[in-house]
Amino acid sequence: MKNINWNSIVLAFFVILAFISVGFALGQEIFWLAFLFLAAGFGLMGFGISKKRQQGT
């Protein structure tokens, strides 16, 4: 537990924030912004998965 990967934690925080923002945008009925946040969330998640695959862990 000594080696904490802060980059992954920050990336995970932004992915969660993007998906929370989707819910907020849908609540405000701003559908184009909800789609934008949804695409950003999936893009960030894909980026994190590819970085983890490159590290081999």
mmCIF file as Biopython writes it, N, C-alpha, C and O atoms, coordinates in Angstrom:
data_model
#
loop_
_atom_site.group_PDB
_atom_site.id
_atom_site.type_symbol
_atom_site.label_atom_id
_atom_site.label_alt_id
_atom_site.label_comp_id
_atom_site.label_asym_id
_atom_site.label_entity_id
_atom_site.label_seq_id
_atom_site.pdbx_PDB_ins_code
_atom_site.Cartn_x
_atom_site.Cartn_y
_atom_site.Cartn_z
_atom_site.occupancy
_atom_site.B_iso_or_equiv
_atom_site.auth_seq_id
_atom_site.auth_asym_id
_atom_site.pdbx_PDB_model_num
ATOM 1   N N  . MET A ? 1  ? 0.820   -1.187 0.000   1.0 0.0 1  A 1 
ATOM 2   C CA . MET A ? 1  ? 0.000   0.000  0.000   1.0 0.0 1  A 1 
ATOM 3   C C  . MET A ? 1  ? 0.870   1.259  0.000   1.0 0.0 1  A 1 
ATOM 4   O O  . MET A ? 1  ? 0.350   2.375  -0.008  1.0 0.0 1  A 1 
ATOM 5   N N  . LYS A ? 2  ? 2.170   1.081  0.009   1.0 0.0 2  A 1 
ATOM 6   C CA . LYS A ? 2  ? 3.057   2.235  0.020   1.0 0.0 2  A 1 
ATOM 7   C C  . LYS A ? 2  ? 3.105   2.937  -1.328  1.0 0.0 2  A 1 
ATOM 8   O O  . LYS A ? 2  ? 3.255   4.158  -1.387  1.0 0.0 2  A 1 
ATOM 9   N N  . ASN A ? 3  ? 2.977   2.176  -2.413  1.0 0.0 3  A 1 
ATOM 10  C CA . ASN A ? 3  ? 3.064   2.756  -3.756  1.0 0.0 3  A 1 
ATOM 11  C C  . ASN A ? 3  ? 1.667   3.102  -4.257  1.0 0.0 3  A 1 
ATOM 12  O O  . ASN A ? 3  ? 1.003   2.277  -4.885  1.0 0.0 3  A 1 
ATOM 13  N N  . ILE A ? 4  ? 1.236   4.301  -3.982  1.0 0.0 4  A 1 
ATOM 14  C CA . ILE A ? 4  ? -0.077  4.757  -4.439  1.0 0.0 4  A 1 
ATOM 15  C C  . ILE A ? 4  ? 0.110   5.455  -5.775  1.0 0.0 4  A 1 
ATOM 16  O O  . ILE A ? 4  ? 0.922   6.373  -5.896  1.0 0.0 4  A 1 
ATOM 17  N N  . ASN A ? 5  ? -0.644  5.016  -6.779  1.0 0.0 5  A 1 
ATOM 18  C CA . ASN A ? 5  ? -0.576  5.611  -8.106  1.0 0.0 5  A 1 
ATOM 19  C C  . ASN A ? 5  ? -1.567  6.781  -8.162  1.0 0.0 5  A 1 
ATOM 20  O O  . ASN A ? 5  ? -2.745  6.595  -8.467  1.0 0.0 5  A 1 
ATOM 21  N N  . TRP A ? 6  ? -1.077  7.972  -7.869  1.0 0.0 6  A 1 
ATOM 22  C CA . TRP A ? 6  ? -1.938  9.152  -7.787  1.0 0.0 6  A 1 
ATOM 23  C C  . TRP A ? 6  ? -2.517  9.533  -9.137  1.0 0.0 6  A 1 
ATOM 24  O O  . TRP A ? 6  ? -3.619  10.077 -9.201  1.0 0.0 6  A 1 
ATOM 25  N N  . ASN A ? 7  ? -1.793  9.255  -10.222 1.0 0.0 7  A 1 
ATOM 26  C CA . ASN A ? 7  ? -2.323  9.578  -11.550 1.0 0.0 7  A 1 
ATOM 27  C C  . ASN A ? 7  ? -3.596  8.791  -11.836 1.0 0.0 7  A 1 
ATOM 28  O O  . ASN A ? 7  ? -4.548  9.332  -12.399 1.0 0.0 7  A 1 
ATOM 29  N N  . SER A ? 8  ? -3.619  7.531  -11.454 1.0 0.0 8  A 1 
ATOM 30  C CA . SER A ? 8  ? -4.808  6.709  -11.669 1.0 0.0 8  A 1 
ATOM 31  C C  . SER A ? 8  ? -5.966  7.168  -10.790 1.0 0.0 8  A 1 
ATOM 32  O O  . SER A ? 8  ? -7.123  7.136  -11.209 1.0 0.0 8  A 1 
ATOM 33  N N  . ILE A ? 9  ? -5.653  7.590  -9.584  1.0 0.0 9  A 1 
ATOM 34  C CA . ILE A ? 9  ? -6.705  8.054  -8.682  1.0 0.0 9  A 1 
ATOM 35  C C  . ILE A ? 9  ? -7.337  9.338  -9.214  1.0 0.0 9  A 1 
ATOM 36  O O  . ILE A ? 9  ? -8.559  9.489  -9.180  1.0 0.0 9  A 1 
ATOM 37  N N  . VAL A ? 10 ? -6.521  10.251 -9.697  1.0 0.0 10 A 1 
ATOM 38  C CA . VAL A ? 10 ? -7.035  11.506 -10.253 1.0 0.0 10 A 1 
ATOM 39  C C  . VAL A ? 10 ? -7.849  11.233 -11.515 1.0 0.0 10 A 1 
ATOM 40  O O  . VAL A ? 10 ? -8.900  11.840 -11.721 1.0 0.0 10 A 1 
ATOM 41  N N  . LEU A ? 11 ? -7.367  10.325 -12.355 1.0 0.0 11 A 1 
ATOM 42  C CA . LEU A ? 11 ? -8.105  9.975  -13.571 1.0 0.0 11 A 1 
ATOM 43  C C  . LEU A ? 11 ? -9.452  9.344  -13.223 1.0 0.0 11 A 1 
ATOM 44  O O  . LEU A ? 11 ? -10.462 9.665  -13.848 1.0 0.0 11 A 1 
ATOM 45  N N  . ALA A ? 12 ? -9.477  8.450  -12.234 1.0 0.0 12 A 1 
ATOM 46  C CA . ALA A ? 12 ? -10.732 7.832  -11.809 1.0 0.0 12 A 1 
ATOM 47  C C  . ALA A ? 12 ? -11.698 8.876  -11.249 1.0 0.0 12 A 1 
ATOM 48  O O  . ALA A ? 12 ? -12.907 8.789  -11.465 1.0 0.0 12 A 1 
ATOM 49  N N  . PHE A ? 13 ? -11.160 9.862  -10.528 1.0 0.0 13 A 1 
ATOM 50  C CA . PHE A ? 13 ? -12.000 10.932 -10.002 1.0 0.0 13 A 1 
ATOM 51  C C  . PHE A ? 13 ? -12.671 11.710 -11.131 1.0 0.0 13 A 1 
ATOM 52  O O  . PHE A ? 13 ? -13.854 12.040 -11.047 1.0 0.0 13 A 1 
ATOM 53  N N  . PHE A ? 14 ? -11.907 12.003 -12.190 1.0 0.0 14 A 1 
ATOM 54  C CA . PHE A ? 14 ? -12.485 12.754 -13.302 1.0 0.0 14 A 1 
ATOM 55  C C  . PHE A ? 14 ? -13.504 11.928 -14.090 1.0 0.0 14 A 1 
ATOM 56  O O  . PHE A ? 14 ? -14.474 12.478 -14.611 1.0 0.0 14 A 1 
ATOM 57  N N  . VAL A ? 15 ? -13.291 10.623 -14.179 1.0 0.0 15 A 1 
ATOM 58  C CA . VAL A ? 15 ? -14.280 9.757  -14.840 1.0 0.0 15 A 1 
ATOM 59  C C  . VAL A ? 15 ? -15.584 9.775  -14.046 1.0 0.0 15 A 1 
ATOM 60  O O  . VAL A ? 15 ? -16.661 9.920  -14.626 1.0 0.0 15 A 1 
ATOM 61  N N  . ILE A ? 16 ? -15.495 9.630  -12.733 1.0 0.0 16 A 1 
ATOM 62  C CA . ILE A ? 16 ? -16.690 9.660  -11.893 1.0 0.0 16 A 1 
ATOM 63  C C  . ILE A ? 16 ? -17.374 11.019 -11.978 1.0 0.0 16 A 1 
ATOM 64  O O  . ILE A ? 16 ? -18.600 11.102 -12.045 1.0 0.0 16 A 1 
ATOM 65  N N  . LEU A ? 17 ? -16.577 12.080 -11.975 1.0 0.0 17 A 1 
ATOM 66  C CA . LEU A ? 17 ? -17.136 13.428 -12.089 1.0 0.0 17 A 1 
ATOM 67  C C  . LEU A ? 17 ? -17.861 13.624 -13.419 1.0 0.0 17 A 1 
ATOM 68  O O  . LEU A ? 17 ? -18.893 14.292 -13.470 1.0 0.0 17 A 1 
ATOM 69  N N  . ALA A ? 18 ? -17.324 13.043 -14.498 1.0 0.0 18 A 1 
ATOM 70  C CA . ALA A ? 18 ? -17.976 13.159 -15.802 1.0 0.0 18 A 1 
ATOM 71  C C  . ALA A ? 18 ? -19.336 12.464 -15.793 1.0 0.0 18 A 1 
ATOM 72  O O  . ALA A ? 18 ? -20.305 12.984 -16.345 1.0 0.0 18 A 1 
ATOM 73  N N  . PHE A ? 19 ? -19.408 11.281 -15.163 1.0 0.0 19 A 1 
ATOM 74  C CA . PHE A ? 19 ? -20.684 10.570 -15.142 1.0 0.0 19 A 1 
ATOM 75  C C  . PHE A ? 19 ? -21.689 11.221 -14.185 1.0 0.0 19 A 1 
ATOM 76  O O  . PHE A ? 19 ? -22.894 11.161 -14.428 1.0 0.0 19 A 1 
ATOM 77  N N  . ILE A ? 20 ? -21.217 11.829 -13.121 1.0 0.0 20 A 1 
ATOM 78  C CA . ILE A ? 20 ? -22.113 12.600 -12.258 1.0 0.0 20 A 1 
ATOM 79  C C  . ILE A ? 20 ? -22.656 13.806 -13.026 1.0 0.0 20 A 1 
ATOM 80  O O  . ILE A ? 20 ? -23.820 14.176 -12.879 1.0 0.0 20 A 1 
ATOM 81  N N  . SER A ? 21 ? -21.801 14.406 -13.839 1.0 0.0 21 A 1 
ATOM 82  C CA . SER A ? 21 ? -22.214 15.566 -14.637 1.0 0.0 21 A 1 
ATOM 83  C C  . SER A ? 21 ? -23.262 15.183 -15.678 1.0 0.0 21 A 1 
ATOM 84  O O  . SER A ? 21 ? -24.103 16.006 -16.041 1.0 0.0 21 A 1 
ATOM 85  N N  . VAL A ? 22 ? -23.220 13.948 -16.157 1.0 0.0 22 A 1 
ATOM 86  C CA . VAL A ? 22 ? -24.264 13.473 -17.074 1.0 0.0 22 A 1 
ATOM 87  C C  . VAL A ? 22 ? -25.616 13.527 -16.375 1.0 0.0 22 A 1 
ATOM 88  O O  . VAL A ? 22 ? -26.595 14.012 -16.942 1.0 0.0 22 A 1 
ATOM 89  N N  . GLY A ? 23 ? -25.667 13.034 -15.155 1.0 0.0 23 A 1 
ATOM 90  C CA . GLY A ? 23 ? -26.923 13.065 -14.400 1.0 0.0 23 A 1 
ATOM 91  C C  . GLY A ? 23 ? -27.400 14.482 -14.145 1.0 0.0 23 A 1 
ATOM 92  O O  . GLY A ? 23 ? -28.596 14.762 -14.222 1.0 0.0 23 A 1 
ATOM 93  N N  . PHE A ? 24 ? -26.472 15.373 -13.843 1.0 0.0 24 A 1 
ATOM 94  C CA . PHE A ? 24 ? -26.855 16.772 -13.617 1.0 0.0 24 A 1 
ATOM 95  C C  . PHE A ? 24 ? -27.389 17.408 -14.898 1.0 0.0 24 A 1 
ATOM 96  O O  . PHE A ? 24 ? -28.390 18.124 -14.867 1.0 0.0 24 A 1 
ATOM 97  N N  . ALA A ? 25 ? -26.726 17.148 -16.015 1.0 0.0 25 A 1 
ATOM 98  C CA . ALA A ? 25 ? -27.167 17.728 -17.287 1.0 0.0 25 A 1 
ATOM 99  C C  . ALA A ? 25 ? -28.528 17.174 -17.699 1.0 0.0 25 A 1 
ATOM 100 O O  . ALA A ? 25 ? -29.357 17.904 -18.242 1.0 0.0 25 A 1 
ATOM 101 N N  . LEU A ? 26 ? -28.759 15.895 -17.444 1.0 0.0 26 A 1 
ATOM 102 C CA . LEU A ? 26 ? -30.077 15.335 -17.754 1.0 0.0 26 A 1 
ATOM 103 C C  . LEU A ? 26 ? -31.150 15.943 -16.856 1.0 0.0 26 A 1 
ATOM 104 O O  . LEU A ? 26 ? -32.272 16.184 -17.300 1.0 0.0 26 A 1 
ATOM 105 N N  . GLY A ? 27 ? -30.811 16.186 -15.611 1.0 0.0 27 A 1 
ATOM 106 C CA . GLY A ? 27 ? -31.763 16.822 -14.701 1.0 0.0 27 A 1 
ATOM 107 C C  . GLY A ? 27 ? -32.123 18.227 -15.137 1.0 0.0 27 A 1 
ATOM 108 O O  . GLY A ? 27 ? -33.248 18.676 -14.917 1.0 0.0 27 A 1 
ATOM 109 N N  . GLN A ? 28 ? -31.190 18.922 -15.746 1.0 0.0 28 A 1 
ATOM 110 C CA . GLN A ? 28 ? -31.443 20.267 -16.245 1.0 0.0 28 A 1 
ATOM 111 C C  . GLN A ? 28 ? -31.997 20.258 -17.673 1.0 0.0 28 A 1 
ATOM 112 O O  . GLN A ? 28 ? -32.291 21.312 -18.237 1.0 0.0 28 A 1 
ATOM 113 N N  . GLU A ? 29 ? -32.135 19.077 -18.244 1.0 0.0 29 A 1 
ATOM 114 C CA . GLU A ? 29 ? -32.648 18.857 -19.603 1.0 0.0 29 A 1 
ATOM 115 C C  . GLU A ? 29 ? -31.778 19.527 -20.660 1.0 0.0 29 A 1 
ATOM 116 O O  . GLU A ? 29 ? -32.282 20.106 -21.622 1.0 0.0 29 A 1 
ATOM 117 N N  . ILE A ? 30 ? -30.475 19.441 -20.466 1.0 0.0 30 A 1 
ATOM 118 C CA . ILE A ? 30 ? -29.505 19.925 -21.456 1.0 0.0 30 A 1 
ATOM 119 C C  . ILE A ? 30 ? -28.871 18.672 -22.065 1.0 0.0 30 A 1 
ATOM 120 O O  . ILE A ? 30 ? -27.817 18.216 -21.621 1.0 0.0 30 A 1 
ATOM 121 N N  . PHE A ? 31 ? -29.525 18.135 -23.074 1.0 0.0 31 A 1 
ATOM 122 C CA . PHE A ? 31 ? -29.167 16.811 -23.575 1.0 0.0 31 A 1 
ATOM 123 C C  . PHE A ? 31 ? -27.855 16.810 -24.342 1.0 0.0 31 A 1 
ATOM 124 O O  . PHE A ? 31 ? -27.137 15.810 -24.319 1.0 0.0 31 A 1 
ATOM 125 N N  . TRP A ? 32 ? -27.523 17.895 -25.018 1.0 0.0 32 A 1 
ATOM 126 C CA . TRP A ? 32 ? -26.258 17.921 -25.749 1.0 0.0 32 A 1 
ATOM 127 C C  . TRP A ? 32 ? -25.081 17.926 -24.782 1.0 0.0 32 A 1 
ATOM 128 O O  . TRP A ? 32 ? -24.034 17.347 -25.072 1.0 0.0 32 A 1 
ATOM 129 N N  . LEU A ? 33 ? -25.247 18.574 -23.637 1.0 0.0 33 A 1 
ATOM 130 C CA . LEU A ? 33 ? -24.180 18.585 -22.635 1.0 0.0 33 A 1 
ATOM 131 C C  . LEU A ? 33 ? -24.061 17.217 -21.967 1.0 0.0 33 A 1 
ATOM 132 O O  . LEU A ? 33 ? -22.960 16.785 -21.627 1.0 0.0 33 A 1 
ATOM 133 N N  . ALA A ? 34 ? -25.183 16.542 -21.780 1.0 0.0 34 A 1 
ATOM 134 C CA . ALA A ? 34 ? -25.158 15.195 -21.218 1.0 0.0 34 A 1 
ATOM 135 C C  . ALA A ? 34 ? -24.405 14.252 -22.159 1.0 0.0 34 A 1 
ATOM 136 O O  . ALA A ? 34 ? -23.609 13.427 -21.712 1.0 0.0 34 A 1 
ATOM 137 N N  . PHE A ? 35 ? -24.657 14.377 -23.441 1.0 0.0 35 A 1 
ATOM 138 C CA . PHE A ? 35 ? -23.942 13.542 -24.410 1.0 0.0 35 A 1 
ATOM 139 C C  . PHE A ? 35 ? -22.450 13.857 -24.403 1.0 0.0 35 A 1 
ATOM 140 O O  . PHE A ? 35 ? -21.621 12.955 -24.519 1.0 0.0 35 A 1 
ATOM 141 N N  . LEU A ? 36 ? -22.114 15.125 -24.269 1.0 0.0 36 A 1 
ATOM 142 C CA . LEU A ? 36 ? -20.707 15.525 -24.224 1.0 0.0 36 A 1 
ATOM 143 C C  . LEU A ? 36 ? -19.997 14.934 -22.998 1.0 0.0 36 A 1 
ATOM 144 O O  . LEU A ? 36 ? -18.886 14.416 -23.107 1.0 0.0 36 A 1 
ATOM 145 N N  . PHE A ? 37 ? -20.645 15.017 -21.839 1.0 0.0 37 A 1 
ATOM 146 C CA . PHE A ? 37 ? -20.060 14.443 -20.629 1.0 0.0 37 A 1 
ATOM 147 C C  . PHE A ? 37 ? -19.979 12.920 -20.707 1.0 0.0 37 A 1 
ATOM 148 O O  . PHE A ? 37 ? -19.033 12.323 -20.193 1.0 0.0 37 A 1 
ATOM 149 N N  . LEU A ? 38 ? -20.962 12.290 -21.344 1.0 0.0 38 A 1 
ATOM 150 C CA . LEU A ? 38 ? -20.939 10.837 -21.502 1.0 0.0 38 A 1 
ATOM 151 C C  . LEU A ? 38 ? -19.775 10.415 -22.387 1.0 0.0 38 A 1 
ATOM 152 O O  . LEU A ? 38 ? -19.066 9.458  -22.075 1.0 0.0 38 A 1 
ATOM 153 N N  . ALA A ? 39 ? -19.579 11.129 -23.487 1.0 0.0 39 A 1 
ATOM 154 C CA . ALA A ? 39 ? -18.446 10.827 -24.364 1.0 0.0 39 A 1 
ATOM 155 C C  . ALA A ? 39 ? -17.121 11.082 -23.650 1.0 0.0 39 A 1 
ATOM 156 O O  . ALA A ? 39 ? -16.169 10.321 -23.819 1.0 0.0 39 A 1 
ATOM 157 N N  . ALA A ? 40 ? -17.056 12.148 -22.854 1.0 0.0 40 A 1 
ATOM 158 C CA . ALA A ? 40 ? -15.827 12.448 -22.107 1.0 0.0 40 A 1 
ATOM 159 C C  . ALA A ? 40 ? -15.549 11.365 -21.072 1.0 0.0 40 A 1 
ATOM 160 O O  . ALA A ? 40 ? -14.398 10.970 -20.884 1.0 0.0 40 A 1 
ATOM 161 N N  . GLY A ? 41 ? -16.585 10.886 -20.404 1.0 0.0 41 A 1 
ATOM 162 C CA . GLY A ? 41 ? -16.411 9.827  -19.405 1.0 0.0 41 A 1 
ATOM 163 C C  . GLY A ? 41 ? -15.884 8.548  -20.024 1.0 0.0 41 A 1 
ATOM 164 O O  . GLY A ? 41 ? -14.959 7.932  -19.496 1.0 0.0 41 A 1 
ATOM 165 N N  . PHE A ? 42 ? -16.473 8.146  -21.146 1.0 0.0 42 A 1 
ATOM 166 C CA . PHE A ? 42 ? -16.005 6.928  -21.814 1.0 0.0 42 A 1 
ATOM 167 C C  . PHE A ? 42 ? -14.610 7.124  -22.399 1.0 0.0 42 A 1 
ATOM 168 O O  . PHE A ? 42 ? -13.800 6.197  -22.401 1.0 0.0 42 A 1 
ATOM 169 N N  . GLY A ? 43 ? -14.329 8.327  -22.895 1.0 0.0 43 A 1 
ATOM 170 C CA . GLY A ? 43 ? -12.998 8.597  -23.429 1.0 0.0 43 A 1 
ATOM 171 C C  . GLY A ? 43 ? -11.932 8.534  -22.349 1.0 0.0 43 A 1 
ATOM 172 O O  . GLY A ? 43 ? -10.871 7.945  -22.554 1.0 0.0 43 A 1 
ATOM 173 N N  . LEU A ? 44 ? -12.211 9.138  -21.198 1.0 0.0 44 A 1 
ATOM 174 C CA . LEU A ? 44 ? -11.261 9.093  -20.090 1.0 0.0 44 A 1 
ATOM 175 C C  . LEU A ? 44 ? -11.085 7.668  -19.565 1.0 0.0 44 A 1 
ATOM 176 O O  . LEU A ? 44 ? -9.977  7.258  -19.219 1.0 0.0 44 A 1 
ATOM 177 N N  . MET A ? 45 ? -12.186 6.919  -19.508 1.0 0.0 45 A 1 
ATOM 178 C CA . MET A ? 45 ? -12.092 5.547  -19.045 1.0 0.0 45 A 1 
ATOM 179 C C  . MET A ? 45 ? -11.269 4.703  -20.009 1.0 0.0 45 A 1 
ATOM 180 O O  . MET A ? 45 ? -10.460 3.882  -19.577 1.0 0.0 45 A 1 
ATOM 181 N N  . GLY A ? 46 ? -11.463 4.894  -21.297 1.0 0.0 46 A 1 
ATOM 182 C CA . GLY A ? 46 ? -10.667 4.172  -22.291 1.0 0.0 46 A 1 
ATOM 183 C C  . GLY A ? 46 ? -9.200  4.545  -22.218 1.0 0.0 46 A 1 
ATOM 184 O O  . GLY A ? 46 ? -8.327  3.693  -22.386 1.0 0.0 46 A 1 
ATOM 185 N N  . PHE A ? 47 ? -8.925  5.825  -21.966 1.0 0.0 47 A 1 
ATOM 186 C CA . PHE A ? 47 ? -7.546  6.271  -21.806 1.0 0.0 47 A 1 
ATOM 187 C C  . PHE A ? 47 ? -6.891  5.595  -20.602 1.0 0.0 47 A 1 
ATOM 188 O O  . PHE A ? 47 ? -5.743  5.158  -20.680 1.0 0.0 47 A 1 
ATOM 189 N N  . GLY A ? 48 ? -7.617  5.509  -19.495 1.0 0.0 48 A 1 
ATOM 190 C CA . GLY A ? 48 ? -7.080  4.858  -18.298 1.0 0.0 48 A 1 
ATOM 191 C C  . GLY A ? 48 ? -6.835  3.380  -18.501 1.0 0.0 48 A 1 
ATOM 192 O O  . GLY A ? 48 ? -5.835  2.841  -18.026 1.0 0.0 48 A 1 
ATOM 193 N N  . ILE A ? 49 ? -7.743  2.719  -19.206 1.0 0.0 49 A 1 
ATOM 194 C CA . ILE A ? 49 ? -7.559  1.288  -19.470 1.0 0.0 49 A 1 
ATOM 195 C C  . ILE A ? 49 ? -6.367  1.060  -20.379 1.0 0.0 49 A 1 
ATOM 196 O O  . ILE A ? 49 ? -5.605  0.115  -20.174 1.0 0.0 49 A 1 
ATOM 197 N N  . SER A ? 50 ? -6.194  1.908  -21.379 1.0 0.0 50 A 1 
ATOM 198 C CA . SER A ? 50 ? -5.046  1.737  -22.278 1.0 0.0 50 A 1 
ATOM 199 C C  . SER A ? 50 ? -3.726  2.010  -21.553 1.0 0.0 50 A 1 
ATOM 200 O O  . SER A ? 50 ? -2.737  1.321  -21.802 1.0 0.0 50 A 1 
ATOM 201 N N  . LYS A ? 51 ? -3.695  3.011  -20.655 1.0 0.0 51 A 1 
ATOM 202 C CA . LYS A ? 51 ? -2.485  3.280  -19.885 1.0 0.0 51 A 1 
ATOM 203 C C  . LYS A ? 51 ? -2.148  2.104  -18.959 1.0 0.0 51 A 1 
ATOM 204 O O  . LYS A ? 51 ? -0.980  1.750  -18.799 1.0 0.0 51 A 1 
ATOM 205 N N  . LYS A ? 52 ? -3.169  1.507  -18.358 1.0 0.0 52 A 1 
ATOM 206 C CA . LYS A ? 52 ? -2.928  0.365  -17.484 1.0 0.0 52 A 1 
ATOM 207 C C  . LYS A ? 52 ? -2.431  -0.839 -18.273 1.0 0.0 52 A 1 
ATOM 208 O O  . LYS A ? 52 ? -1.581  -1.592 -17.798 1.0 0.0 52 A 1 
ATOM 209 N N  . ARG A ? 53 ? -2.957  -1.017 -19.465 1.0 0.0 53 A 1 
ATOM 210 C CA . ARG A ? 53 ? -2.517  -2.130 -20.306 1.0 0.0 53 A 1 
ATOM 211 C C  . ARG A ? 53 ? -1.079  -1.940 -20.738 1.0 0.0 53 A 1 
ATOM 212 O O  . ARG A ? 53 ? -0.339  -2.918 -20.842 1.0 0.0 53 A 1 
ATOM 213 N N  . GLN A ? 54 ? -0.657  -0.700 -20.996 1.0 0.0 54 A 1 
ATOM 214 C CA . GLN A ? 54 ? 0.726   -0.423 -21.387 1.0 0.0 54 A 1 
ATOM 215 C C  . GLN A ? 54 ? 1.692   -0.668 -20.231 1.0 0.0 54 A 1 
ATOM 216 O O  . GLN A ? 54 ? 2.825   -1.097 -20.451 1.0 0.0 54 A 1 
ATOM 217 N N  . GLN A ? 55 ? 1.256   -0.402 -19.006 1.0 0.0 55 A 1 
ATOM 218 C CA . GLN A ? 55 ? 2.114   -0.617 -17.844 1.0 0.0 55 A 1 
ATOM 219 C C  . GLN A ? 55 ? 2.289   -2.100 -17.539 1.0 0.0 55 A 1 
ATOM 220 O O  . GLN A ? 55 ? 3.293   -2.498 -16.947 1.0 0.0 55 A 1 
ATOM 221 N N  . GLY A ? 56 ? 1.321   -2.917 -17.937 1.0 0.0 56 A 1 
ATOM 222 C CA . GLY A ? 56 ? 1.407   -4.351 -17.699 1.0 0.0 56 A 1 
ATOM 223 C C  . GLY A ? 56 ? 1.010   -4.771 -16.308 1.0 0.0 56 A 1 
ATOM 224 O O  . GLY A ? 56 ? 1.354   -5.868 -15.868 1.0 0.0 56 A 1 
ATOM 225 N N  . THR A ? 57 ? 0.283   -3.908 -15.600 1.0 0.0 57 A 1 
ATOM 226 C CA . THR A ? 57 ? -0.163  -4.277 -14.251 1.0 0.0 57 A 1 
ATOM 227 C C  . THR A ? 57 ? -1.648  -4.417 -14.207 1.0 0.0 57 A 1 
ATOM 228 O O  . THR A ? 57 ? -2.208  -4.724 -13.154 1.0 0.0 57 A 1 
#
